[in-house]
């Protein structure tokens, strides 16, 4: 492995990719320039559907394994490699006791194969990075090292994307439980919990707080004369104003169909509360 290749991999490791697909494309492009006479493949090992799916591929020679190709999982080289049932580097696959029996080897005439599993932090092997060639003895330990580095980089991006997706789902679930879908403010239950907490703190002399309730004037008439959409727009605007004007220490919420509340935590006396109102 040349210094230039090491530097390029180091650059990829330091890069923040937009998506997993972006990371895979960058990694495969680099591998293609370093792996001779064959096809570089990134494939998913889906044990739930018992399927091997090619997510991306570069190079020539193994036409049946283009992007989007699907195979029964047991017919793929990579599931046997990932399961430690067959070597990650082989120069004559037709003579290998595992690879030589696969229909893929016979139909595509794969001889040289080098690969590494994409292994997550919990030990799950979800995918693979590999290169295949019809020529014999085309790969050695250098390509094996390249595959290992590439697989680890992709595994890192895979987990990052999965983690961020889960965080977004949790945030959406939390908003669905406690947030008003129209204004984004806490709903009545969450607001009352905060009120109860601040009430006890205030009575213990820890802080002085004030509570205000506001309601857009004439909201019922607006709903009757202009319709629900206009009334909802008025409520949404009221919520936005309230959320913008409260301090970080304050708590705002929607406490009724047409009413909003604000807990002014540590407010500077009744004058401060009246000024806010």
C-alpha positions as a Markdown table, in Angstrom:
| # | Residue | x | y | z |
|---|---|---|---|---|
| 1 | Unk | 0.0 | 0.0 | 0.0 |
| 2 | Unk | 1.6 | 3.3 | -1.1 |
| 3 | Unk | 1.8 | 6.5 | 0.9 |
| 4 | Unk | -0.6 | 8.1 | -1.6 |
| 5 | Unk | -3.3 | 5.4 | -0.9 |
| 6 | Unk | -2.8 | 5.7 | 2.8 |
| 7 | Unk | -3.2 | 9.5 | 2.6 |
| 8 | Unk | -6.4 | 9.1 | 0.5 |
| 9 | Unk | -7.9 | 6.7 | 3.0 |
| 10 | Unk | -7.0 | 9.1 | 5.8 |
| 11 | Unk | -8.7 | 11.9 | 3.9 |
| 12 | Unk | -11.9 | 9.8 | 3.6 |
| 13 | Unk | -11.8 | 8.9 | 7.3 |
| 14 | Unk | -11.7 | 12.6 | 8.2 |
| 15 | Unk | -14.5 | 13.5 | 5.8 |
| 16 | Unk | -18.1 | 13.9 | 6.9 |
| 17 | Unk | -20.3 | 12.3 | 4.3 |
| 18 | Unk | -23.8 | 13.4 | 3.5 |
| 19 | Unk | -25.1 | 9.9 | 3.5 |
| 20 | Unk | -24.0 | 6.2 | 3.6 |
| 21 | Unk | -24.3 | 6.0 | -0.2 |
| 22 | Unk | -22.0 | 9.0 | -0.5 |
| 23 | Unk | -19.4 | 7.2 | 1.7 |
| 24 | Unk | -19.7 | 3.9 | -0.3 |
| 25 | Unk | -19.3 | 5.7 | -3.6 |
| 26 | Unk | -16.1 | 7.4 | -2.4 |
| 27 | Unk | -14.7 | 4.2 | -1.0 |
| 28 | Unk | -15.4 | 2.1 | -4.0 |
| 29 | Unk | -14.0 | 4.7 | -6.4 |
| 30 | Unk | -10.7 | 4.5 | -4.4 |
| 31 | Unk | -10.7 | 0.7 | -4.3 |
| 32 | Unk | -11.4 | 0.5 | -8.1 |
| 33 | Unk | -8.2 | 2.4 | -8.8 |
| 34 | Unk | -6.2 | 0.1 | -6.6 |
| 35 | Unk | -7.6 | -3.4 | -7.4 |
| 36 | Unk | -6.7 | -4.7 | -10.8 |
| 37 | Unk | -8.7 | -6.7 | -13.4 |
| 38 | Unk | -12.0 | -7.2 | -11.7 |
| 39 | Unk | -15.1 | -5.8 | -10.0 |
| 40 | Unk | -15.3 | -4.1 | -6.6 |
| 41 | Unk | -18.6 | -4.7 | -4.8 |
| 42 | Unk | -20.4 | -3.5 | -1.8 |
| 43 | Unk | -23.2 | -5.9 | -0.8 |
| 44 | Unk | -25.7 | -6.3 | 2.0 |
| 45 | Unk | -26.0 | -9.6 | 3.9 |
| 46 | Unk | -29.7 | -9.7 | 4.7 |
| 47 | Unk | -30.4 | -12.7 | 7.0 |
| 48 | Unk | -34.0 | -11.8 | 7.4 |
| 49 | Unk | -34.8 | -12.2 | 3.7 |
| 50 | Unk | -32.0 | -14.8 | 3.1 |
| 51 | Unk | -30.7 | -12.6 | 0.4 |
| 52 | Unk | -27.4 | -11.0 | -0.8 |
| 53 | Unk | -28.0 | -7.7 | -2.5 |
| 54 | Unk | -25.4 | -5.7 | -4.4 |
| 55 | Unk | -25.8 | -2.1 | -3.3 |
| 56 | Unk | -23.0 | -0.7 | -5.5 |
| 57 | Unk | -20.3 | -2.0 | -7.8 |
| 58 | Unk | -17.3 | -0.7 | -9.8 |
| 59 | Unk | -15.2 | -2.2 | -12.6 |
| 60 | Unk | -15.7 | -5.0 | -15.2 |
| 61 | Unk | -15.6 | -8.7 | -15.6 |
| 62 | Unk | -18.4 | -10.0 | -13.3 |
| 63 | Unk | -21.5 | -8.8 | -15.1 |
| 64 | Unk | -24.0 | -10.7 | -13.0 |
| 65 | Unk | -23.0 | -8.7 | -9.9 |
| 66 | Unk | -23.9 | -5.3 | -11.0 |
| 67 | Unk | -25.6 | -2.7 | -8.7 |
| 68 | Unk | -29.0 | -4.0 | -7.7 |
| 69 | Unk | -28.3 | -7.7 | -8.4 |
| 70 | Unk | -29.7 | -10.2 | -5.9 |
| 71 | Unk | -28.6 | -13.7 | -5.0 |
| 72 | Unk | -29.8 | -16.3 | -2.5 |
| 73 | Unk | -27.6 | -15.6 | 0.6 |
| 74 | Unk | -26.0 | -19.1 | 0.6 |
| 75 | Unk | -24.9 | -18.6 | -3.1 |
| 76 | Unk | -22.8 | -15.5 | -2.3 |
| 77 | Unk | -19.1 | -15.7 | -1.6 |
| 78 | Unk | -19.4 | -13.1 | 1.0 |
| 79 | Unk | -21.8 | -14.8 | 3.4 |
| 80 | Unk | -19.3 | -17.7 | 3.7 |
| 81 | Unk | -16.4 | -15.3 | 4.2 |
| 82 | Unk | -18.4 | -13.3 | 6.8 |
| 83 | Unk | -19.3 | -16.5 | 8.6 |
| 84 | Unk | -15.6 | -17.5 | 8.7 |
| 85 | Unk | -16.4 | -20.6 | 6.7 |
| 86 | Unk | -14.2 | -19.7 | 3.8 |
| 87 | Unk | -11.0 | -17.6 | 3.3 |
| 88 | Unk | -11.2 | -13.8 | 2.7 |
| 89 | Unk | -8.4 | -14.1 | 0.1 |
| 90 | Unk | -8.3 | -16.8 | -2.5 |
| 91 | Unk | -6.6 | -17.0 | -5.9 |
| 92 | Unk | -8.2 | -20.1 | -7.3 |
| 93 | Unk | -11.8 | -20.2 | -6.1 |
| 94 | Unk | -12.7 | -23.1 | -8.4 |
| 95 | Unk | -10.4 | -25.3 | -6.2 |
| 96 | Unk | -11.7 | -24.0 | -2.9 |
| 97 | Unk | -13.9 | -26.6 | -1.1 |
| 98 | Unk | -16.6 | -23.9 | -0.3 |
| 99 | Unk | -16.4 | -21.4 | -3.2 |
| 100 | Unk | -15.9 | -24.1 | -5.8 |
| 101 | Unk | -19.3 | -25.6 | -5.1 |
| 102 | Unk | -21.2 | -22.3 | -5.6 |
| 103 | Unk | -23.3 | -21.7 | -8.7 |
| 104 | Unk | -21.9 | -18.2 | -8.9 |
| 105 | Unk | -18.4 | -19.5 | -9.2 |
| 106 | Unk | -19.4 | -21.8 | -12.1 |
| 107 | Unk | -21.5 | -19.3 | -14.0 |
| 108 | Unk | -19.4 | -16.2 | -13.5 |
| 109 | Unk | -16.1 | -18.2 | -13.5 |
| 110 | Unk | -14.8 | -16.3 | -10.5 |
| 111 | Unk | -11.3 | -17.3 | -9.5 |
| 112 | Unk | -9.7 | -14.4 | -7.5 |
| 113 | Unk | -11.6 | -13.1 | -4.5 |
| 114 | Unk | -10.6 | -10.8 | -1.7 |
| 115 | Unk | -13.1 | -9.3 | 0.9 |
| 116 | Unk | -13.7 | -8.0 | 4.4 |
| 117 | Unk | -17.0 | -8.0 | 6.4 |
| 118 | Unk | -18.7 | -4.7 | 7.4 |
| 119 | Unk | -18.9 | -5.4 | 11.1 |
| 120 | Unk | -20.8 | -3.2 | 13.5 |
| 121 | Unk | -19.8 | -2.5 | 17.1 |
| 122 | Unk | -22.0 | -5.3 | 18.5 |
| 123 | Unk | -20.3 | -7.8 | 16.2 |
| 124 | Unk | -23.1 | -8.0 | 13.7 |
| 125 | Unk | -21.8 | -8.4 | 10.1 |
| 126 | Unk | -24.3 | -6.6 | 8.0 |
| 127 | Unk | -22.5 | -6.3 | 4.7 |
| 128 | Unk | -19.2 | -6.8 | 2.8 |
| 129 | Unk | -16.7 | -5.2 | 0.6 |
| 130 | Unk | -15.0 | -7.4 | -1.9 |
| 131 | Unk | -13.3 | -7.6 | -5.3 |
| 132 | Unk | -13.7 | -10.5 | -7.8 |
| 133 | Unk | -11.8 | -11.4 | -11.0 |
| 134 | Unk | -12.0 | -14.2 | -13.5 |
| 135 | Unk | -8.2 | -14.3 | -13.6 |
| 136 | Unk | -6.2 | -16.4 | -11.1 |
| 137 | Unk | -4.0 | -15.1 | -8.3 |
| 138 | Unk | -4.8 | -11.4 | -8.9 |
| 139 | Unk | -4.9 | -10.3 | -5.3 |
| 140 | Unk | -2.6 | -10.5 | -2.3 |
| 141 | Unk | -2.4 | -9.2 | 1.3 |
| 142 | Unk | -2.2 | -5.6 | 0.1 |
| 143 | Unk | -5.7 | -5.7 | -1.4 |
| 144 | Unk | -6.8 | -7.6 | 1.7 |
| 145 | Unk | -5.7 | -4.7 | 3.9 |
| 146 | Unk | -7.4 | -2.2 | 1.6 |
| 147 | Unk | -10.7 | -4.1 | 1.9 |
| 148 | Unk | -10.4 | -4.2 | 5.7 |
| 149 | Unk | -9.8 | -0.4 | 6.0 |
| 150 | Unk | -12.7 | 0.2 | 3.5 |
| 151 | Unk | -15.1 | -2.1 | 5.5 |
| 152 | Unk | -14.3 | -0.4 | 8.8 |
| 153 | Unk | -14.9 | 3.1 | 7.3 |
| 154 | Unk | -18.2 | 2.0 | 5.9 |
| 155 | Unk | -19.2 | 0.3 | 9.2 |
| 156 | Unk | -18.5 | 3.6 | 11.0 |
| 157 | Unk | -20.7 | 5.5 | 8.5 |
| 158 | Unk | -23.4 | 2.8 | 8.7 |
| 159 | Unk | -23.6 | 3.1 | 12.5 |
| 160 | Unk | -23.6 | 6.9 | 12.3 |
| 161 | Unk | -26.5 | 7.0 | 9.9 |
| 162 | Unk | -28.4 | 4.4 | 12.0 |
| 163 | Unk | -27.8 | 6.3 | 15.2 |
| 164 | Unk | -28.9 | 9.6 | 13.7 |
| 165 | Unk | -32.0 | 8.0 | 12.3 |
| 166 | Unk | -32.9 | 6.6 | 15.7 |
| 167 | Unk | -32.4 | 9.9 | 17.3 |
| 168 | Unk | -34.7 | 11.6 | 14.8 |
| 169 | Unk | -37.3 | 9.0 | 15.4 |
| 170 | Unk | -37.1 | 9.4 | 19.2 |
| 171 | Unk | -37.4 | 13.2 | 18.8 |
| 172 | Unk | -40.5 | 12.8 | 16.6 |
| 173 | Unk | -42.0 | 10.4 | 19.2 |
| 174 | Unk | -41.3 | 12.8 | 22.0 |
| 175 | Unk | -42.8 | 15.7 | 20.1 |
| 176 | Unk | -45.9 | 13.5 | 19.4 |
| 177 | Unk | -46.2 | 12.8 | 23.1 |
| 178 | Unk | -45.6 | 16.2 | 24.5 |
| 179 | Unk | -45.8 | 18.7 | 21.7 |
| 180 | Unk | -48.7 | 20.5 | 20.1 |
| 181 | Unk | -48.6 | 19.6 | 16.4 |
| 182 | Unk | -49.9 | 23.1 | 15.4 |
| 183 | Unk | -47.6 | 25.3 | 17.4 |
| 184 | Unk | -44.8 | 22.9 | 18.6 |
| 185 | Unk | -45.4 | 24.1 | 22.2 |
| 186 | Unk | -45.8 | 21.6 | 25.1 |
| 187 | Unk | -49.3 | 20.4 | 25.5 |
| 188 | Unk | -51.5 | 20.9 | 28.6 |
| 189 | Unk | -50.2 | 17.7 | 30.5 |
| 190 | Unk | -46.5 | 18.6 | 30.1 |
| 191 | Unk | -47.2 | 22.3 | 31.0 |
| 192 | Unk | -49.1 | 21.3 | 34.2 |
| 193 | Unk | -46.2 | 19.1 | 35.2 |
| 194 | Unk | -43.8 | 22.0 | 34.8 |
| 195 | Unk | -46.3 | 24.2 | 36.7 |
| 196 | Unk | -46.5 | 21.8 | 39.6 |
| 197 | Unk | -42.7 | 21.7 | 39.8 |
| 198 | Unk | -42.3 | 25.5 | 39.8 |
| 199 | Unk | -45.2 | 25.9 | 42.3 |
| 200 | Unk | -43.3 | 23.8 | 44.8 |
| 201 | Unk | -40.0 | 25.6 | 44.2 |
| 202 | Unk | -41.8 | 29.0 | 44.6 |
| 203 | Unk | -43.4 | 27.9 | 47.9 |
| 204 | Unk | -40.0 | 26.8 | 49.3 |
| 205 | Unk | -38.7 | 30.2 | 48.6 |
| 206 | Unk | -36.2 | 29.0 | 46.0 |
| 207 | Unk | -37.5 | 31.2 | 43.2 |
| 208 | Unk | -40.3 | 33.5 | 42.5 |
| 209 | Unk | -42.4 | 32.7 | 39.4 |
| 210 | Unk | -45.6 | 34.0 | 37.7 |
| 211 | Unk | -48.1 | 32.3 | 35.5 |
| 212 | Unk | -50.0 | 34.0 | 32.7 |
| 213 | Unk | -52.7 | 32.7 | 30.5 |
| 214 | Unk | -53.4 | 34.3 | 27.1 |
| 215 | Unk | -56.1 | 33.8 | 24.5 |
| 216 | Unk | -56.3 | 35.4 | 21.0 |
| 217 | Unk | -59.2 | 37.9 | 21.0 |
| 218 | Unk | -62.3 | 36.9 | 19.0 |
| 219 | Unk | -60.9 | 33.5 | 18.0 |
| 220 | Unk | -64.4 | 31.9 | 18.1 |
| 221 | Unk | -65.7 | 34.6 | 15.7 |
| 222 | Unk | -62.8 | 34.1 | 13.4 |
| 223 | Unk | -63.4 | 30.3 | 13.3 |
| 224 | Unk | -67.1 | 30.9 | 12.6 |
| 225 | Unk | -66.7 | 33.5 | 9.9 |
| 226 | Unk | -63.4 | 32.6 | 8.2 |
| 227 | Unk | -63.1 | 28.9 | 8.8 |
| 228 | Unk | -60.8 | 26.5 | 10.7 |
| 229 | Unk | -57.7 | 27.1 | 8.6 |
| 230 | Unk | -57.6 | 30.9 | 9.3 |
| 231 | Unk | -58.3 | 30.3 | 13.0 |
| 232 | Unk | -55.5 | 27.7 | 13.2 |
| 233 | Unk | -53.2 | 30.2 | 11.5 |
| 234 | Unk | -54.0 | 32.7 | 14.2 |
| 235 | Unk | -53.4 | 30.1 | 17.0 |
| 236 | Unk | -50.1 | 29.1 | 15.3 |
| 237 | Unk | -49.0 | 32.8 | 15.1 |
| 238 | Unk | -49.9 | 33.3 | 18.8 |
| 239 | Unk | -47.8 | 30.3 | 19.8 |
| 240 | Unk | -44.9 | 31.5 | 17.7 |
| 241 | Unk | -45.0 | 34.9 | 19.4 |
| 242 | Unk | -45.2 | 33.4 | 22.8 |
| 243 | Unk | -42.3 | 30.9 | 22.1 |
| 244 | Unk | -40.2 | 33.8 | 20.8 |
| 245 | Unk | -40.8 | 36.1 | 23.7 |
| 246 | Unk | -40.2 | 33.8 | 26.7 |
| 247 | Unk | -36.7 | 33.4 | 28.1 |
| 248 | Unk | -34.9 | 30.1 | 28.1 |
| 249 | Unk | -35.7 | 29.7 | 31.8 |
| 250 | Unk | -39.5 | 30.3 | 31.1 |
| 251 | Unk | -42.0 | 27.7 | 30.1 |
| 252 | Unk | -44.7 | 28.2 | 27.5 |
| 253 | Unk | -47.4 | 25.8 | 26.5 |
| 254 | Unk | -50.8 | 25.3 | 24.9 |
| 255 | Unk | -53.2 | 24.8 | 27.8 |
| 256 | Unk | -56.6 | 24.7 | 26.0 |
| 257 | Unk | -58.2 | 24.7 | 22.6 |
| 258 | Unk | -57.8 | 28.5 | 22.3 |
| 259 | Unk | -55.6 | 29.4 | 25.2 |
| 260 | Unk | -51.8 | 29.4 | 26.0 |
| 261 | Unk | -49.9 | 29.6 | 29.2 |
| 262 | Unk | -46.5 | 30.9 | 30.2 |
| 263 | Unk | -44.6 | 30.3 | 33.5 |
| 264 | Unk | -42.2 | 33.2 | 34.0 |
| 265 | Unk | -39.5 | 31.5 | 36.2 |
| 266 | Unk | -37.6 | 33.9 | 38.5 |
| 267 | Unk | -39.6 | 36.9 | 37.2 |
| 268 | Unk | -38.6 | 40.2 | 38.6 |
| 269 | Unk | -41.9 | 40.9 | 40.5 |
| 270 | Unk | -45.4 | 41.6 | 39.2 |
| 271 | Unk | -44.1 | 44.6 | 37.2 |
| 272 | Unk | -42.0 | 42.2 | 35.1 |
| 273 | Unk | -45.0 | 39.9 | 34.6 |
| 274 | Unk | -47.2 | 42.8 | 33.5 |
| 275 | Unk | -44.5 | 44.1 | 31.2 |
| 276 | Unk | -44.3 | 40.6 | 29.5 |
| 277 | Unk | -48.1 | 40.5 | 29.2 |
